[in-house]
Amino acid sequence: MKILRDHPLIRRLAPLLATKLLNGYLGACKVELAPHPEAKKLIDAGEPVLFSPWHCHLLCGLYYFRYVNRSSRPIVLMASPSRDGEFIAEITRQWGYLVFSGSRQKGGVQALQKIAVYLRQGHSGGLVADGSRGPALAAQKGVIFLAREGRVPILPVAVASTRKITFNTWDRFELPLPMHRLAVLVGEPLYVEPGDRGPLLEARRREFDTRLNLLFDQSRQFFSAKN
């Protein structure tokens, strides 16, 4: 089985097939955007921003960020250099993203620095707040560092769905069911100043952690509150 997975043809075709499947699956959901007024201003103006969800909402976030993005410049991402990370990277490249490889264990700082250059040039970016290995629902400093170096505000992101499957994984990964309602919640922008270092950077991280968890809680009640 491992030999089959490692076959060059399988490794080349699998992301193509997965992309087609996801396009049909997620494309069948009825989606709405629910942004904070200040976030909406930035999005409508095509300003560069840094989208950041929890890992459990990564799939839907990646699929729908490109529709939220009003700029003609592609969104820039960082993907894990692992086999699974590269598989996801190949899918997102087909969705039009620019992807750099890196993680906390291997090349993460260098990848963030490369992405920061693109952000300063006017691209938007995306980075999972709790990283590729967690702990879940706890913001890491990477997203704060990237916002500071890229000089862009962070937009917290959460996904609400009327019907979904929650997997028994470390992040409690969520997969919405097709043909059901889904909403992409975008929270109030968080600005990180160039001088935010040391304790100030940690304070920004805690503030972002609080904001994203509040938005996550709102996503749990989003559709029931509307009915």
Phi, psi and omega in degrees: 000318178298321179299319179296317180296327183274357180296132184305322180294317179296316182294333179277322185276330185302314178296326179296315180293319180297321179296316179297319179296315181293322178300317180287320183292304182284333178292343179275354178280150176267111193248144171226153178257130180235082183266151167298146182307320179290325176293321180298321178299315180295316181295312182296329180277354181071025180288146177292134180220171177241105177285136181213107174257173166286161184299328182295339180254015186300311186300308180295322178301311180298321182293320188261345178305320185294335177276335176283328183294118180266351181278154176281348179279139180290150176285143183253135183232164168242132179238149178297144178284003179289171178300314179295320179297319179291326176299314178295321179300319180295322178294314182292329175297323177291337175275001175098009180276156167263131188232131174245145183267133177177158177205176177300328184272337188210106170071017184293315182296317180297320179295318179297321179295321177294317179296321180302324178298316179296321179298318180292340178272359176110000176281152167269162181226170176221136179210131179292131187292322182260015174073185184274349183227003176083196010293152185294144175060031175228113185293135175265169185283346184303315182293326178290316177301315183294320178296321179293311183289327180273349178060045178229152175283152176269133174251109175297142182227136173221156183239127177253144178214147180283329178220134182204165171251131176250120185276154179273064179243173183301329183262358185056053185304135184249135177234110179292149178277140181295157179072011177245171183279145181215143179228138174259110180269129179239120187275182180298136180298143174246123181260133177247121184278154179303331181272004180282097180224159178060234181300326179293321178294320178295323178296320177296320180298315180296321179296316179294319178304315180296315182296317183289324177292324175295318178294322177299316177297321178297324180296331180291332183251004192302307185282326177292327179290333181279338184272000000 
